[in-house]
Amino acid sequence: MTRPAYQKYAVDVRPSAIDGQGAFAAEPVPARRKIGEIRGEAISVDEARIRATRSERIMIVELSPRRAIDFTRSADPMRYTNHSCDPNARLDIRNGRVEFYALRDIALDEEITVDYGETHHEGRLRCRCGATNCAGRL
């Protein structure tokens, strides 16, 4: 199966020790390289916050104070990227796109993780990343 041009490195989706499904490097990813993007449904932040209250597992990123993207129906494997307090990648918002970049070399079969930063959980969700510097809550 060919991948879209915006997906720069092969990524597999499979069960994660962190939570549910995860995004795993299907090939080595060099540091500072773009891994890929997520495409989804453009919605208002107001609609995003309503949707966040209706589902236990959400896949939404706020791009600005007015615009968000819901990835719930996206086929892009990066939508399964889990949180870690010691991530190996970062999420960047560039020109309305949600992109992922390697912070360091990522090995074959390593789970790709990002620091979610501020979330709608507001510290109520237990973090399960397992990092030695884990903050404990999301």
N, C-alpha and C positions, 0 to 999 in steps of 0.2 A: 504494500500500500504506500503510495507516495504521500508525502506530507506537504502542507501548504508552504509557500515561500517564506512566510513570516515565522515558521517553526524552524529555527536554524539547526537544532540538534535533535536527534531522535530521543523521545521520551516515552516510557511505558507507564501504564497505570496498573497498579496492583495493590493488594492489601498492605497497609502501613502499620508499623508498631506504634506510631504516634496517634493516628486517628483514622478510621475508615479506610478509604483508598488514598494512595499517595502517588506523586509523580516521581519516577525513578529514571536516572540517566541510562539510556540504552546505548550510549557511546560516551567516551570521556569528553568532558567539557573544559576547555582551558579557562583560566581566571580572566575576568573582565570581558568575556565574550557574551553576546546576546544569546540566550537559550531559546527564547520564543515569546509568544504573546498569547493573550486570550481575547477572543472576540465574543460579543454577547449582545443582549438587548439593551439599547439606550433608554433609560427611564429617568424621571425626576428623583431628586433626593427624597422628597416627601413620599413618593411611591416606594422607593427603596426601604425606607424606614417602616412603612406599613408591611411590606413583604417580610422584613426581618422579624416582625412580631408573629408572623403566621407559620413559621417553619423553624424547626430545631436546627437544621443545617442549612445555612445560606451561603451563597456564592455571589456576593455583591461587593463592588468597589466604588466608593464615591470619588469622582474625578474632580469635582469642584463643589462649591456650596449649593449649586443648583442641579448638577448632572451626575448620574451614576450609571454603572453598567451591571446588569444581572447576567451571570454566567451559568445559571441553573440548567439551561438547555444547550449550552455550548458543547461542541464535540472536541474542543481543544484540550489536550492532555494537561496543560499547565493549570487548568482550573482545579486540579486535585492537589495543588501545592499546599502542603501543611505548614503550620507555624513552628518555628523553633526560636528559643531565646539565644541560640548560637547558630544562626543560619549560614548556609553556604551560597545563598543567592539573595538578590534584592529585587524588589518590585519597583519599577519606575513608571510614572505616568508621563507620557510624552505625546504631545499633539493629540490628546484624547484617546491614546492607546495605552493598554496595560501591558508592559513589557517586563521580562525577567532577564537579569544579568548575573553571571557567576561572580561571586566575591573572591573565590579561590578556585583552584583546580577541583573539579568534581569527577570522581572516579566512576567507572562503569558500574551500574547497579546501585549506586548511592542515591538515597532519597534526596530530592531537591526540596529545600526548605527556605522560607523567608520569615522575617520578623513582621508579623501583621501590624505592629504598632497599635494605635488606638482602635478599639473595636466596639461594636454595639453591646458587647457583653459587660463592659464597664467593671471588670475585675470579678465578675460573678462565676466565670467558667474556669475550672481547674485546668492548668496547663499540663500536658502530658508529653512534652518534648524530650524529657530525660537529660537535657544538657546540664553540665555541672553548675552553670550559672543561671539555671532556670529561675524565673521570677515567681513561679508557682501559680499565677492567675493570668487570665486574659480579660 
